[in-house]
Amino acid sequence: MNLRYAAALLAAGILGACRPEMPTTSTITIDLDRPTVAVDRDLYGVTSEAADGTVRPDEWSADMITNGSFEVDGPSATDSIAGWRALTTGSALTIDARAPLSETNRRSLLVRDGVVADVSRGAAAARGERFELTCYLHGTVGRSLTISLRDSLAGRMLAEPLRLTLPDAWTTLRHTFTATDSVCGATLVFETDSGASFGLDMVALFPQKTWRNRPMGLRTDLIEAITDLRPRFIRFSGRMMADDGSRRVTASEYTRLCQDLNIRPVMIKADESGPKYLMDADLMMTQSDLFTSDSADRYSSSATYTDAFGTSGTDDTGTMRAAVGEAAFLIGVERRPGCVRGLSYTPLIGTPSTGGLLLASMGRLVRTPSYYVWQLFADHRGRRLLTTNVTTARKPLLTYGKASVAVVGDAFAVESADTLRGSSSRTYNGSLSARLMRKMNGASGSVRLRIRDNGRTGALRDAIVFELTDSTVCLIHESGTLDRVLAGPIEIMRSPGWMEAKVECVDEAICGYINNVRVIEAAAPSRPSLVAVATSDPNSGTIILKVANTTQHDERTALRIEGGSVATSAHIVSLAASPTARNTPLQPTAVMPVIRNVRLPRWPMVYVFPANSVTILTLKMQ
């Protein structure tokens, strides 16, 4: 019985050894014989601006109070001021301009009974941590005021409270609280006895532990997170939001921070703007090959700093899928040095609903999957760009949407537009025709016939466009904040009178017609399974290969090195998770990079890239 069992195992082993390996589904070829190009070492940085160009200096400042000078009203109710709330049902809050603190700060907060300021926006309080309170106050002479640091429900005391007698004129107060307990969210409470009234202005609460322990300085947790990104610049400008009552971070503070981090300050003029690359993960993936030799000059210049980049504000915000899409796009950027200069993610700090590299919630900063992609790409730059060819499957992006017509300028008049097929919002096969007339030759403007139009704007926009100007036609993919030319421009004959224009989508084929004559065609945008870029570092004798797997399955890939050889051992950093995985305040490390060393087979050299992943392989050249 035992002999028969052993024989069966041996036969199974022989059959298993003879079973052919699963075939590779993609191939990455790195050609060491081709000329190399210098890598843009200054590509990645950070910005203080949001996607709309505004600045939130309070996110950088360590001040834990919002609207400390009461320049922003909340809802119309008299017991609610932005950043502040009534302590009890008997409390009342009003904005007072009758006794201004100064000519430049004419508004203050008048309180009856008590008021609460949420300070959970700042770093979490830890036992023994010290906090510096500064404010101006006045009130009913002889009445007492208690100021306390409490938990988020304004109940449990977190430090010894301060009790004082109210002065009758504006007086400066400075006090240090020492936390007696640790908490994620806290409040600052002002409370009088016997329902007395008092005034507050210029309220600020700073932890003593700021960046480099500078008084009233920058957030330590934020600057440490920025430092880990190894940025090459910090981009800031004079564009500020309307006064929100927060302490503003000045240009000199940004410049000093750049000196601290040994990086370059980039001051942007108030009226200066650059390209925006905001779109969802699918569009990011399809645009990964955007910056090709024939289109580089069409979208940006080497002297332009990008205004906004990322998937924030889309349905993918904060997910692993977003990180993969962003990685695919960044690989496309790295494959064409000089096409884009000065990339920075927008926003740097967000919330779970808005998205960002870092999420501010429950008194802490949470690193998102997008943060780790940004960090890995900044860490693994190499010195010379290598010629890298990727053979992989591509999946057409067949989007759904309605048909629509848009006229810009004075070049055309539109008599009528008819949707021949595909009128529903869930249609991707259909056509749209319009009867047009040029008003005059040489007039500025265009008409856009949109099909598969999802009707959304900004980062969520998606449509196929047949664009006609006075002398040219184009097929364009409107994707997020980017217009990508799929075909054209093609010159057309100027002719008087009315003409029929039509755009048609049939599966992957997109065609544009004038007077029933096909004048232009293109294929639908497609998403590659793998996107890759390789660089070399002559100093360490290594090849750095970055790969994004956009599919939901493992991708078995052949790695070919032409013109040289590499060791079979490889250092691997991988970020992989389900598409919907995200990091949250309760699970801040759900998605994290994994570092390991592996040995690759030499003939052929094969690696299996995990589904929905970003992988960096460092190979030693021999």
C-alpha positions in Angstrom: 0.0 0.0 0.0 2.8 2.4 0.9 4.7 1.4 -2.3 1.7 2.1 -4.4 1.2 5.5 -2.7 4.8 6.5 -3.2 4.7 5.5 -6.8 1.6 7.6 -7.3 3.3 10.5 -5.8 6.3 10.0 -8.0 4.2 9.8 -11.1 2.3 13.0 -10.1 5.6 14.8 -9.5 6.9 13.7 -12.9 3.7 14.9 -14.6 3.9 18.2 -12.7 7.5 18.7 -13.8 6.6 18.0 -17.4 3.6 20.4 -17.3 4.4 23.5 -19.4 4.7 26.9 -17.7 1.8 29.3 -18.1 2.5 31.5 -21.0 3.5 35.1 -20.5 0.8 37.7 -21.3 3.0 40.7 -21.6 6.6 41.5 -22.4 8.8 44.4 -21.2 12.0 45.0 -23.2 14.8 47.3 -22.0 17.3 48.2 -24.6 20.7 49.2 -23.2 22.2 49.8 -26.6 20.0 52.7 -27.4 21.0 56.3 -26.5 19.8 57.4 -23.0 18.3 60.7 -22.0 18.8 62.5 -18.7 16.0 62.1 -16.1 14.2 65.2 -14.9 15.3 65.0 -11.2 13.2 68.0 -10.3 9.9 66.7 -11.5 8.1 66.0 -8.2 7.1 68.6 -5.6 4.3 69.8 -3.4 1.9 72.8 -3.7 0.1 74.9 -1.1 -2.8 75.4 -3.5 -6.1 73.5 -4.0 -7.4 72.5 -7.4 -9.3 75.8 -7.7 -6.1 77.8 -7.2 -7.0 78.9 -3.6 -4.6 78.5 -0.7 -5.4 77.0 2.7 -2.6 78.4 4.9 -4.4 77.1 8.0 -3.6 73.5 6.8 0.1 74.3 7.1 0.0 76.4 10.3 0.1 74.5 13.6 -2.7 76.8 14.9 -5.5 74.5 16.0 -8.3 77.1 16.0 -10.4 77.9 12.9 -11.7 81.4 12.4 -9.8 82.8 15.4 -10.3 86.4 14.3 -14.0 85.9 13.5 -13.9 87.2 10.0 -16.1 84.4 8.6 -19.7 84.0 9.5 -21.4 80.7 9.8 -25.1 80.0 9.2 -27.5 82.9 9.7 -28.5 81.7 13.2 -27.1 84.0 15.8 -25.7 81.1 17.9 -23.5 79.7 15.2 -20.3 81.2 13.9 -17.9 79.3 11.6 -15.6 77.2 13.7 -17.4 77.9 16.9 -20.6 76.8 18.6 -22.7 77.6 21.6 -21.8 75.7 24.8 -25.4 75.3 26.1 -28.9 76.1 24.9 -28.8 79.2 26.9 -25.6 80.5 25.3 -25.6 83.1 22.5 -23.0 84.1 20.0 -22.9 87.2 17.9 -20.3 89.1 15.7 -19.6 92.4 17.3 -18.1 95.4 15.4 -18.9 98.1 18.0 -15.6 97.8 19.9 -13.0 96.8 17.4 -9.6 95.5 18.6 -7.9 97.6 15.9 -8.5 99.3 12.6 -7.3 96.2 10.7 -9.4 93.8 12.9 -12.8 95.3 13.5 -14.8 92.1 14.2 -14.9 90.1 17.4 -17.1 87.5 19.0 -19.5 88.5 21.7 -20.5 85.6 23.9 -23.2 85.1 26.5 -22.6 82.2 28.9 -20.2 80.0 27.0 -18.7 79.0 23.6 -16.8 76.0 22.2 -14.1 75.9 19.5 -13.2 72.6 17.9 -9.5 72.0 17.8 -9.6 68.5 16.4 -8.3 69.9 13.0 -4.8 70.1 14.5 -2.6 67.2 15.6 -4.0 64.9 18.3 -3.2 65.8 21.9 -0.9 63.4 23.7 -0.5 63.1 27.5 2.2 65.6 28.6 2.0 67.7 25.5 1.9 71.5 26.0 -0.3 73.9 24.2 0.1 77.7 24.0 -3.1 79.8 24.1 -3.1 83.4 23.1 -6.2 85.7 22.7 -7.7 89.1 23.4 -10.7 89.3 25.8 -12.9 91.7 27.7 -16.1 91.4 29.7 -18.3 92.3 32.6 -16.0 93.5 35.4 -15.9 91.2 38.4 -17.3 88.2 36.6 -15.1 85.1 36.3 -14.2 83.2 33.1 -13.0 79.6 32.9 -11.0 78.4 29.9 -10.5 74.7 29.5 -9.2 72.1 27.1 -11.7 69.3 26.9 -12.6 66.2 24.8 -14.6 66.5 21.5 -17.9 66.5 23.4 -16.7 69.4 25.5 -17.1 67.2 28.6 -14.0 65.5 30.1 -11.2 67.8 31.1 -7.9 67.2 29.3 -5.8 69.8 31.2 -6.0 71.9 34.4 -8.5 74.7 33.5 -7.6 78.4 33.7 -9.8 80.6 35.9 -9.6 84.4 35.7 -11.5 87.6 36.3 -12.8 89.4 33.2 -11.2 92.8 32.4 -13.4 95.7 31.2 -11.1 96.5 28.2 -9.3 94.4 25.6 -6.5 92.6 27.3 -4.0 90.1 26.0 -4.0 86.6 27.5 -1.3 84.0 27.3 -1.5 80.6 28.9 0.0 77.1 28.6 -2.1 74.0 28.9 -0.4 70.6 29.7 -2.5 67.7 28.5 -3.3 65.2 31.3 -4.7 62.6 28.8 -4.4 61.6 25.2 -7.2 62.2 22.7 -7.8 62.4 18.9 -10.3 65.2 19.0 -10.4 68.1 21.5 -12.2 71.4 22.1 -11.4 74.7 23.7 -14.2 75.9 26.0 -14.8 79.4 27.4 -17.4 79.6 30.1 -18.6 82.4 32.5 -20.6 82.3 35.7 -24.1 83.5 36.0 -24.7 84.1 32.2 -22.3 87.0 31.9 -21.1 88.3 28.5 -17.6 88.6 27.2 -15.7 89.4 24.0 -13.1 87.3 22.2 -10.7 88.1 19.4 -7.5 86.8 17.8 -7.8 83.4 19.4 -4.9 80.9 18.7 -3.9 77.6 20.2 -0.5 76.2 19.1 1.2 73.0 20.3 4.7 73.8 21.7 6.0 71.1 19.4 5.9 72.8 16.0 8.3 72.3 13.1 11.8 72.9 14.5 10.0 74.2 17.7 9.4 77.6 16.2 6.8 79.6 18.1 3.5 79.8 16.2 5.1 77.7 13.5 4.2 75.0 11.1 2.6 71.6 11.7 5.3 69.0 12.6 3.2 66.1 11.3 2.6 67.7 8.0 6.2 68.8 7.4 7.5 65.3 8.3 5.0 63.8 5.8 6.2 66.2 3.2 9.9 65.5 4.0 9.2 61.7 3.4 8.0 62.6 -0.1 11.5 64.1 -0.9 10.1 66.9 -2.9 12.3 69.0 -5.2 10.3 72.2 -4.8 7.4 73.8 -2.8 5.1 75.8 -5.0 3.2 78.7 -3.4 1.7 82.1 -4.4 0.1 85.2 -3.1 -3.4 83.9 -4.0 -5.2 83.6 -0.7 -8.8 82.8 0.2 -11.0 85.5 1.6 -9.8 86.1 5.2 -10.9 83.0 7.1 -9.6 84.1 10.4 -6.7 81.7 10.4 -3.0 82.6 10.8 -1.6 82.9 7.3 1.6 81.2 6.3 3.7 83.9 4.7 6.0 83.7 1.7 9.0 84.1 3.9 7.9 81.0 6.0 7.6 78.9 2.8 11.0 80.1 1.7 12.5 79.3 5.1 10.9 75.8 5.0 12.5 75.3 1.6 15.8 76.2 3.2 15.1 73.7 6.0 14.5 70.9 3.5 17.2 72.0 1.0 14.7 72.3 -1.9 13.7 75.0 -4.3 11.0 77.6 -3.6 8.7 78.3 -6.6 6.8 81.5 -6.3 3.8 81.7 -8.6 2.4 84.9 -9.8 -1.3 85.6 -8.8 -2.4 85.5 -12.5 -0.2 82.5 -13.5 -1.7 79.2 -14.3 -0.6 75.9 -15.8 -2.2 72.7 -17.1 -4.5 70.6 -15.0 -4.5 66.8 -15.1 -7.5 65.9 -13.0 -9.5 62.8 -14.0 -10.7 59.4 -12.7 -8.6 56.3 -12.7 -9.8 54.9 -16.0 -9.0 58.1 -17.8 -5.6 58.3 -16.1 -4.8 54.9 -17.4 -5.9 55.6 -21.0 -3.8 58.8 -21.0 -0.6 57.1 -19.9 0.7 57.2 -23.4 -0.4 60.8 -23.9 3.1 62.4 -24.1 4.4 61.0 -27.3 6.8 62.6 -29.7 4.1 63.9 -32.0 1.9 65.4 -29.2 4.3 66.7 -26.6 4.1 70.3 -27.7 0.4 70.2 -27.9 -0.3 69.9 -24.2 2.4 71.6 -22.2 5.8 73.1 -22.3 9.0 72.4 -20.4 8.7 75.7 -18.5 5.2 75.0 -17.2 4.4 74.0 -13.6 1.3 71.9 -13.4 -1.6 73.6 -11.5 -3.3 70.4 -10.4 -2.8 66.6 -10.7 -4.7 63.6 -9.3 -8.0 61.8 -9.0 -9.4 63.9 -6.2 -13.0 64.8 -6.6 -13.8 61.6 -8.5 -15.6 58.4 -7.6 -12.1 56.8 -7.2 -10.8 59.3 -4.7 -8.5 57.8 -2.1 -8.7 54.2 -3.4 -6.0 51.8 -4.6 -7.5 52.0 -8.0 -6.9 55.8 -8.0 -3.3 55.2 -7.0 -2.8 52.7 -9.9 -4.3 55.1 -12.4 -2.1 58.0 -11.2 1.0 55.7 -11.3 0.2 54.8 -14.9 -0.1 58.5 -15.9 3.1 59.4 -14.0 4.9 56.6 -15.9 3.8 58.2 -19.1 5.1 61.5 -18.0 8.5 60.0 -17.0 8.8 58.4 -20.4 8.9 61.9 -22.0 11.2 64.1 -19.9 10.5 67.8 -20.4 6.9 67.3 -21.5 5.7 68.3 -18.0 7.6 70.2 -15.4 6.8 70.6 -11.8 4.2 68.0 -10.9 2.5 68.3 -7.6 -0.6 66.4 -6.3 -3.7 68.4 -5.6 -4.8 68.8 -2.9 -1.9 68.0 -0.6 -4.3 67.7 2.4 -8.0 66.7 2.0 -10.7 64.8 3.8 -12.1 61.3 3.1 -14.8 62.9 0.9 -12.6 65.3 -1.1 -9.4 63.2 -1.3 -5.8 64.2 -1.3 -2.3 62.8 -0.7 -3.0 63.2 3.1 -6.3 63.0 4.8 -7.0 65.2 7.8 -9.4 63.4 10.2 -9.7 62.7 13.9 -6.8 64.8 14.7 -4.3 63.0 12.5 -2.9 62.9 9.0 -3.6 59.6 7.1 -1.3 58.6 4.2 -3.4 57.5 1.2 -2.4 54.9 -1.4 -1.7 57.9 -3.7 0.7 59.2 -1.1 2.7 56.0 -1.3 2.8 56.0 -5.1 4.1 59.6 -5.0 6.7 58.7 -2.4 7.9 55.6 -4.4 8.1 57.5 -7.6 10.1 60.3 -6.0 12.4 57.8 -4.3 13.2 55.7 -7.4 14.2 58.2 -10.1 17.4 56.9 -11.7 19.7 59.2 -13.7 19.2 58.1 -17.3 16.0 57.2 -19.2 16.3 53.8 -20.9 14.4 52.8 -24.1 11.6 50.6 -22.8 9.1 48.8 -25.0 6.0 47.1 -23.6 3.9 44.5 -25.4 0.6 44.1 -23.6 -3.1 43.8 -24.2 -5.2 46.9 -24.5 -8.8 47.3 -23.6 -10.8 50.0 -25.4 -12.5 52.5 -23.2 -16.1 52.4 -24.5 -17.8 55.1 -22.4 -21.5 55.8 -22.3 -23.3 59.0 -22.7 -25.7 61.3 -24.7 -25.1 63.5 -27.7 -24.8 67.3 -27.5 -23.6 70.3 -29.6 -21.6 73.2 -28.3 -20.8 76.4 -30.2 -17.8 78.6 -29.3 -17.3 82.0 -30.8 -18.7 83.4 -34.1 -17.5 81.0 -36.7 -20.7 78.9 -37.1 -24.4 79.0 -36.9 -26.3 75.8 -36.1 -29.7 75.3 -37.7 -30.5 71.9 -36.3 -29.0 68.8 -34.6 -30.3 65.3 -34.7 -29.3 62.2 -32.8 -29.8 59.4 -35.3 -28.9 56.6 -33.0 -28.0 56.5 -29.3 -30.1 59.1 -27.6 -30.0 57.5 -24.1 -27.4 58.3 -21.5 -26.4 54.6 -21.5 -25.5 54.5 -25.2 -22.0 54.1 -26.6 -22.9 53.2 -30.2 -24.6 56.1 -32.0 -24.3 59.2 -34.2 -25.0 62.9 -34.1 -25.5 65.1 -37.1 -25.9 68.9 -37.3 -26.7 71.3 -40.0 -24.1 74.1 -39.9 -23.2 77.3 -41.8 -20.0 79.2 -41.6 -20.9 82.8 -40.8 -17.7 84.2 -42.5 -14.4 82.8 -43.5 -11.6 83.4 -41.0 -14.0 84.0 -38.1 -12.8 82.7 -34.7 -14.6 79.9 -32.9 -15.6 76.3 -33.4 -18.5 73.9 -33.1 -18.1 70.7 -31.1 -20.3 67.7 -31.8 -20.1 65.5 -28.7 -21.1 61.9 -28.4 -20.7 59.5 -25.5 -21.0 62.6 -23.4 -21.5 61.9 -19.7 -22.6 65.5 -19.1 -20.3 66.0 -16.2 -17.6 68.6 -15.7 -14.1 69.0 -14.3 -12.3 65.8 -13.3 -15.5 63.8 -14.1 -15.9 64.9 -17.7 -15.8 62.3 -20.5 -16.9 62.7 -24.1 -15.8 62.0 -27.7 -15.8 65.2 -29.8 -15.9 66.1 -33.5 -14.5 69.6 -33.6 -14.9 71.9 -36.6 -13.1 75.3 -37.0 -13.2 77.6 -40.0 -10.5 75.5 -41.7 -9.8 72.2 -39.8 -11.5 69.2 -38.1 -10.3 67.1 -35.2 -11.4 64.1 -33.2 -10.9 64.8 -29.5 -11.3 62.8 -26.3 -12.5 65.2 -23.5 -11.1 63.4 -20.4 -11.3 65.1 -17.1 -9.6 68.5 -17.3 -7.7 67.4 -20.4 -8.5 67.5 -24.1 -6.6 64.8 -26.0 -6.5 64.9 -29.8 -7.2 61.4 -31.2 -6.9 62.5 -34.8 -6.2 65.7 -36.7 -6.2 68.5 -37.2 -7.0 68.0 -40.8 -7.5 70.9 -43.1 -10.9 71.2 -44.9 -12.1 73.2 -47.9 -13.9 76.4 -47.1 -17.3 76.3 -48.8 -20.2 78.8 -48.7 -23.7 77.8 -47.5 -24.9 75.1 -45.2 -23.2 71.8 -44.6 -24.0 68.6 -42.8 -21.5 67.5 -40.1 -21.8 64.1 -38.4 -19.8 62.1 -35.8 -20.4 58.4 -35.4 -19.2 55.9 -32.8 -19.4 52.2 -33.6 -17.7 50.2 -30.9 -14.0 51.2 -31.2 -14.3 53.1 -34.5 -14.9 56.9 -34.4 -15.6 58.8 -37.6 -16.3 62.4 -38.6 -18.2 63.3 -41.8 -18.9 66.5 -43.8 -21.7 66.3 -46.3 -21.7 62.5 -46.0 -18.0 62.2 -46.8 -15.8 60.7 -44.2 -13.0 63.2 -43.5 -11.4 61.9 -40.3 -11.4 58.7 -38.2 -9.8 57.4 -35.0 -9.9 54.5 -32.6 -11.5 54.8 -29.1 -9.0 55.4 -26.3 -7.7 52.2 -24.8 -6.3 51.2 -21.5 -3.0 49.1 -21.5 -2.7 46.2 -19.1 0.8 47.1 -18.2 2.5 50.5 -18.3 6.3 50.6 -17.6 9.3 52.9 -17.6 13.0 52.0 -16.9 15.8 54.2 -15.8 19.4 53.5 -14.9 21.7 54.8 -12.2 25.3 54.5 -13.4 26.6 55.3 -9.9 25.0 52.2 -8.4 25.0 50.1 -11.6 21.3 49.5 -11.3 18.2 49.5 -13.5 15.0 50.8 -11.9 11.8 49.5 -13.6 8.5 50.9 -12.6 5.4 49.0 -13.6 1.6 49.6 -13.1 -0.7 46.7 -13.6 -4.1 48.2 -14.4 -6.0 44.9 -14.7 -7.8 42.9 -12.0 -5.6 39.8 -12.6 -2.0 38.9 -12.2 0.1 39.6 -15.3 2.8 37.1 -16.0 5.4 39.1 -17.8 8.7 38.3 -19.7 11.5 40.8 -18.9 14.1 41.1 -21.7 17.3 43.0 -21.4 19.0 43.8 -24.7 22.6 44.9 -25.0 23.5 43.6 -21.5 22.6 41.4 -18.6 21.4 41.7 -15.0 21.7 39.6 -11.9 18.8 37.3 -11.2 18.3 38.8 -7.8 15.9 41.8 -7.6 14.9 44.2 -5.0 11.1 44.7 -5.2 8.8 47.3 -3.7 5.1 46.6 -4.4 1.9 48.4 -3.6 -1.1 46.1 -4.3 -4.6 45.8 -2.9 -8.2 45.5 -4.1 -9.4 48.4 -6.2 -11.6 49.8 -3.5 -9.1 49.5 -0.7 -8.3 52.7 1.1 -6.6 54.0 4.2 -8.8 55.5 6.9 -8.3 57.1 10.3 -9.4 53.7 11.8 -7.3 51.7 9.4 -4.4 54.0 8.4 -2.2 51.1 7.2 -4.7 49.0 5.2 -2.6 49.7 2.0 1.2 49.9 2.5 4.2 49.2 0.3 5.8 45.7 0.7 9.5 45.4 0.4 11.2 42.1 -0.5 14.1 40.5 -2.4 13.4 37.8 -5.0 15.4 35.6 -7.4 14.2 35.7 -11.0 14.6 32.8 -13.5 17.3 33.7 -16.0 15.9 32.0 -19.2 13.4 33.4 -19.7 13.3 36.1 -17.0 9.7 36.2 -15.8 7.9 38.2 -13.1 4.2 38.1 -12.2 2.9 41.5 -11.5 0.0 41.4 -8.9 -3.5 42.5 -10.0 -4.2 46.3 -9.5 -0.6 47.1 -8.4 2.3 49.4 -8.6 5.7 47.6 -8.6 9.3 48.9 -8.6 12.0 46.4 -9.5 15.7 47.3 -8.9 18.0 45.1 -11.0 21.8 45.0 -10.7 23.6 45.3 -14.0 26.4 42.8 -14.8 
